[in-house]
Amino acid sequence: MSTAHLTDVDGGLFAGSVFAAVDIGASSGRVILGRISAGTAEMETVHRFPNGVVQSDGGLRWDFDALFTEVLTGLAAAAKAAAGHGQTVTSIGIDTWAVDYGLVNKAGELIAQPYSYRDERSRAAVARVHEKLDPARLYATTGLQFLQFNTLYQLATEPDLDGLQALLIPDLIGYLLTGVRRTEATNASTTGLLDAPTGTWATGFFTALGFPEDLFPPLIRPGETLGALLPGIAERTGLPAATEVVAVGSHDTASAVAAVPAEQENFAYISSGTWSLVGLELQQPVLTEASRAANFTNERGVDGTVRYLRNVGGLWLLSECQRAWAADGYRPEIGDLLDAAAALPPGGPRINPDDPAFIAPDNMPDRIRAAVRASGAVLPGEPAAIVRCILDSLAAGYARTIADAERLAGQPVDVVHIVGGGSQNKLLCRLTARATGKPVIAGPIEATALGNILVQARAAGALAGGLDALREVVRASHRLDRFEAALV
């Protein structure tokens, strides 16, 4: 049994100091306590909270003030839970989704609630950016997959950046906790403004786009210390003033990939959640024209690795369908819904889960059926049929992406690891094994928080070694499910 979700209310689970992971996704967040003991990772969730976009001030935005309040509530819960076990929290690590940012003025004040990448405002800026920076040149430098919501396109919509600084969401949280402004490198690599080979800011792009050269704070890398808590934060949370915030893979996918329980080099990973991030772990970026044409991205990983991947649509499609059905009074258990979908025969209609038509919320079942009609096929309106269409489409997208990554990077794949929430969807795992023709290993579910904690633990000296050593801890801590391609 995995120890990742065990909670010992009698105080016996955690015997030493612990690490707090602030792990926030596009739909929910959590604060988790973690400890490394006898070569295994133990985790306890102390606070969960919802997250989501709101229509505010002319666009889709994050309610960051509410989000930060939840972070403080979670850290207070972490302090209380640790004290209940006779401990103190050693450090805090923060990871969130990528590309979005808040703007702070010279006084350090957030001037507005951050826009969400799901807002349409950046679409019109793409052409303006490409007039100044040729897409081929952009890719040859940054290696970044083209997505209309990449940070540089969002920034190009801002009317005036003079005197302002952009802080990516985890960096903004870290700043409010410590008073120190830095940009963590794995998330910086999603901005479209970081030089992929050198891992430094592409300052020429700032000039070409009219951005201030100090628009982002200096870089910090996973394992480095951001700073200690501000006195007011320590008082509000009950944490010791000496508690440090440590940089982790602040892009949640970077933390998740650090916790992929791989035993061999030739693996592919699927970080499956709201989005699916599908790719390989490399030592050097792939900046070829063929890679650009295939729209692969080269993002920084923990320990200087490269996450060579492509965004594929994710379980956002399913969760939005569930939300629509619930609004109509239909609330089946997810297990029953998946069983009904699994009972349907293979070969049903599929959609392109990456289609921008599926980025915005609302009316997802209708949009999926419309996409199927546009392809010349017919999709019944029954929820089970729509669920099967989603999962078949995701599995097919995963298979295409892994095959493309093998070809473009020249690295074969022997096994596929699915981590994150999608790893508990056995139907999705079976369909992926069938579509890829490769064995699939599923788990851990909380890979992002686990990777966050492992990097903190290593920084504190509770672990030693590289990613292989961290992954050995993951394997020792979790029961992993294996799906053989020939058996599904």
N, C-alpha and C positions, 0 to 999 in steps of 0.2 A: 504493500500500500504506500502511496506517496505520502511523505510527511509534509507536503507543502500546504495542506489545509488543516493541519492539526492544531488544536488550541487546548492547552492544559490549564484549566481554570484554577488548579491547585498550586500553580507556580513551578511545576517541575520541568516543564518543557525547555525553558530558556534558563540556563545556569550562569551565563556571563553577559557581557555587553552585547547590545543588539544594534541593528542598522534599520533605519526607516526609509522605505521606498515610497515616494510620491509618484504614482503611476496614473496618468490621466489620458484617457482616450477621447475620441470625438463624441461618444455617447455616455460615458460614465468615467468615474475616477475612484481611486481607492488609496488608502495609506496602509502599508503592510510592514510589519516588523519581521526581520529575518536574522538568523544567526547560523553560523557555520560551526558544526560540532561533529567530531569524529568522522570528518570527511563527507558529511551530508549537510544539506541546507534545510532548515526548518523555517516555516513562515506562518504568520498569524495576521489575518486581516483585521484591522482595528476600526476602520471607517470606510464606508462606501457612500458614494453620492452620485447623483445624476449630472450629466453635462449635455449641452446641446445648444444649437444656434437659436437666436431670437431675432425677430424683425424689429429693428431699432435704428432710429436716426438715419433713415434712408437706405438701409441695407441689412443683410444677414450678418449678425455680429455674435461674438461670444460675450456672455455676461461675466466678464473677468472678475469684477468685484465680488460677485457671489462665489465664483470659482475659488478665489483666493481665501475667502472666508471659510470655505469647506476645507481647504488645505490646512489652515490654522486649526480648525476643529479636529481634523485628522491627526495633526501633530500633537495636539493636547491629549487626544486619546492614546497616541503612541507613548507619550510620556507617562500617562497614568497606567497603561498596561505594563510597561517596562518596570515601573516602580512596584507594581503588584507582584512582579517576579523577582524583586530585589535587585533591579538593574538600572542602568541609565542608558539612554540612546547615545551611541558613539558618534554617528554621523547621519546625514540626510542626503539622499540622492533624488533627483527629479527627472522624470522623462514624460514627454507628451507627444502628440502628433507633430508633424513638421510644417514648414513653410509660413505659418501665420506668425504675426508679430504685433507688438504694441509700440506706440511712439511715445517717448518721454521727452519732456522739455529740459532746459538747463537746470531747473529746480528739482529735477527728478520726478516730476509728476506725470502720470499717464494722462495724455490729453483727450483720449476717447477710448471707448471700449473697442477692442481689436475686431477687425473684420474677420469673417470666416472665409476659408478657401471656397466654400460653396456659394458665396456671393458671385454674381455675374460681372462685377465691375471690371475685373482684369481682362475679360475677353477682348474688349476694345483696345486695350493697351498693347496686345501682342504685336500687331502690325507696326505700331510706333517704335517699339523696342527693336524689331527686326530691321527697320529702316536705318537704325544707328549701329546695330550689331548683327552682322550676317549670321543666320542660324548655324551654318557650318563652322564659323569661327567660334561661336558660343560653345558648341559641342566639343570642338578640338581643345578648348581650354578647360571647360568645367565638366565635361562628360555627363551633363545632366539631361535626363529624359525630358522631352517637351511635354509640359502640362500647362494649360492656360492659367492655372493658379500658382505657378511657381513664384517665389517671393519677388524676383526682380520685376515681373509683370504687375504684381500688386503694388509694389513701390512706385512704378511708373504712373500709377493713377493718383498719387498723392499730390495735392496742389502746391505744397511748399514744405520742403524738408530741412530748410535752413534752421539751425539751432536745435534740431531734434536728433534723437538717437533711436534706432530700431532695435528692440530686444525681442528675439524669438520667445515664444510662450514659456518654455522652461527657464530661459535666461531671465525673463521678466519676473517669474516667481522667485528665482534665486536672488535677484536684485532686491526684491522687497523683503526677503528674509535676512539678507546680509548687508545690504547697502553697497555691494560690489557688483560692477557691471562687467560681464564677460560674455563671449559668444562661444558656446561649446561646439567643438569641431564637427561632430557627426551631424548635427543639425545645420550647421553653417553650410555643409555640402549640399543641402537641399535648396539653397537660396538662388542658385544660378550665378553666384558672384564669387565662388571659391575656385581657385586653380587646382584641378584634380591631381596633377602629378606632384605639385609641391605642397599642397595642403595649406596654402596661404591665400589671402585675399587677392583677387584679380583686380588690382587698383585701376588698371586701364579701363575696365568696364564701368567703374564708378564715374570716372571722368567722362566717358562717352555718353553716359545716361544722365549726366548732370547731377549725380548724387554726391553729397559731401563725402570726402574720403574717410571721415570718422563716423559715418552713418551707423556702423556697427562697432561695438566695443572690441577690444583685442580678443584673440582666440584663447581658449582653454581646452585641454584635452582630457579624456576620461581618466580618472584616477588622480587628477590634480585637485587641490583644495581651492574652493572659491572663497570661503571666508567663514567666520564664526557668526552666530546669530546676533542680530541687533538686540540691545537690551530690552526694548519694548516687546519684541517678538518672543524672547526668552520668557519674559514675565507673563505674556498672554498665553503661552502654550505650556508653561511649567517645565520646559526643558532647561538644562544648565546653559548658562551664557557661553560656555566654552564649546557647546555643540557646533560642529562644523558642517557646512554644506560642501559635499564633494561632487565634483563633476563626474557623471557617468555617461553612458551613451544616451544623451538626452533626447535624441530622436528615438522614439519607442522601438522602432524596428532594429536599430543598432543594439539596444539592450536585448531585444528578443533573439537576435542572431547570436549574440554572445552566449546565450543559454541553449542553443541548439545542441542536443546531446550526441553530436557526431563522433564516431570512432575512427573515421577515415577522411582523407582529404577530398575525395571525389563525391561530394554530396550536393544536392540542391536543397533549398529551404523554401518553405511557404509560411510566411507569418500571416496567419489567417484571422482576420477580425473584420472591422468595418470595411477596410480595404484588404486585398491580398497582395503581399509583397513577395514576389517570386524571383529567385535568382541563385547565384553562386557566390561563394566567398573566394576572393582573389587577393593576390599580393600587389598587383599593379592594375591600373585602370585600362579599359579597352576603349580607345578614342578613335577608332576607324570610322570611315564614312559608312561602311556597312552596319556598324553598331548604331550610328545615328539614324540611319534609315529604318532600322528595326526598333527605334525609340527605347533603347536600353539606357539605364542610368548608372553612373559610377558614384556611389555615395561612400563617405568615410565610415569605417567600422571601428570597433574597439581594437586597440593595439596596432593601429595603422593599416588595418586590412581595408579592402575595397569590397563594398556590397554591390555586386554587379547584378542589377535586377530590373524588373519592369513592374509597374503598378498594373494589377489586374483587378477588375471589379471584385467586390467582396460580399460579406454577409450583411452589409447595408441593404442589399436588395431584399433579403429575406426579412430583416427586422422591420423595414419599411412596409412590406406586405403585411406582416403581423400587426403593425400599428393600424394600417388601413382596415384590416378585417376586424380588429377589436373595436374600431369606431363604428362598425356596422353591427356590433353585437356578437361577433364570432370569435371565440377565444379558446381554441383547442390547445391542449398541451403540446409542446414542441415535439416530444417523443412520439405522440400519436400522429402528428402531421408528417414526421419523417418516415414512420412505418408505412403510412399510406402512400407516400411518394416512392418508397422503396419497392412497393408491390406493383408499381406500374412497369410496363415492359420497356426495355431500352429502345433507343432510336427515335425518341420523341423530339419535338422542335427545340431549337436552341436560339439564344440571342447572343449578341456581342456584349458581355458584361462590362467592357471598358467604354461603351458608348457614352459620350458626355450627356446624352439625354437622361441618363440615370443618376446624375450627380445631385440634382436638387431633390428635396423631400416632396412628399405628398403624391397620392394617386399612383403608387408604384405598380399594383396589379394591372391597372388599366394601361400603363405605359409599356409594361412587359408584353401584354397581349397585342398592343398596337405594333410593337417591334416585330413580333412573330408574324402578324398579318402582312406587314410590309415586306417580309421575306418570302411571302407566298404560301406560308404554312398556316395551320390553324391550331390554336391552343385553347383547350376547354377552360371554362371559367372556374372550375373546381380548384380550391386551394392546393390540394395534393399535386395536381398537374402543374400548377405554377411553381411550386416548390421544386418538383423534379426538373422542370425546365431550368430553374436557377442553378441547381447543383450540377446538372449535366453540363451546363454552359460554363460554369466555373472550372470544372474538371478538365474540359476541353481546352479552356484558356490556359490552365496551368501546364498542360501537356505541350501546347504550342510554345509557350514561353520557355520552358525548360529545354526543349529541343533547339530553339533559337539560341539560347545562352550557351549550350554545349558547342554549337557550330561557331558562334562568334568569338567565344573565348578560347576555343581549342581545348576544352577541358571536359572529359566525359563524366557522366553522372551514373553512379552505381546505386544510389539510394536517395529517396526523397523524404525529408523531415517536414512534418507539418506541426507547427507550434502555435500557441495562442488559442483563442476561443474555438476556432474551427477544428482544432484537433479532437474535440469531444464529439464532433458530428461524424459518426461512424459511416453514414451513407456517403458523405462527401469524401472521406478517406478511401472507401472502397472504390468509388467512381474514379478517384484520382489515380489509384493503383492500376485500374483497368485502362484509363486513358493514356497514362505514361508508359505502361508496360514495365514499371519498376516497383520494387517494394517500397511501401510507405511506412514510416515510423511516426506515430502520433504522440505528441506530448513534449514538454509539459504545457498545461493550459496557461499558467501564469508565467510564461517565459519572460515577458518584458520585466515584470517586477523582480524575477529571479536574477536576470542578467544585471539589473540595477544593483541588487544587493551583493552579488558576487564581486562586482567591480569595487564597491565600497569596502567589502571585507578584505580584498587584496590590498587596497590602499592603506588599510589600518594594520596590515600585517597578519591578519587572521588566515590568509591564504598566500601561497607563493606560486609562481610559475605563470605560464602564458595561457592562451585560450584552451589548450588541451587540458590543462589542470582544472580550469573552471568547468569545462564540460564533463570531466570525470566526476566532479561533485554532483552535477545535474543527473548523470546516469545512476549514481549511487542513491539519489534522493527520490527517484520517481519510477513508478511502474509505467512502462511504455508499451503501447499497443502496436503490433506489426500487421500489416495487410499485404499479403503476397499477390502480385499481379495475376498469377496463374490460378488463384483460388477465388477470385471475385467475379 
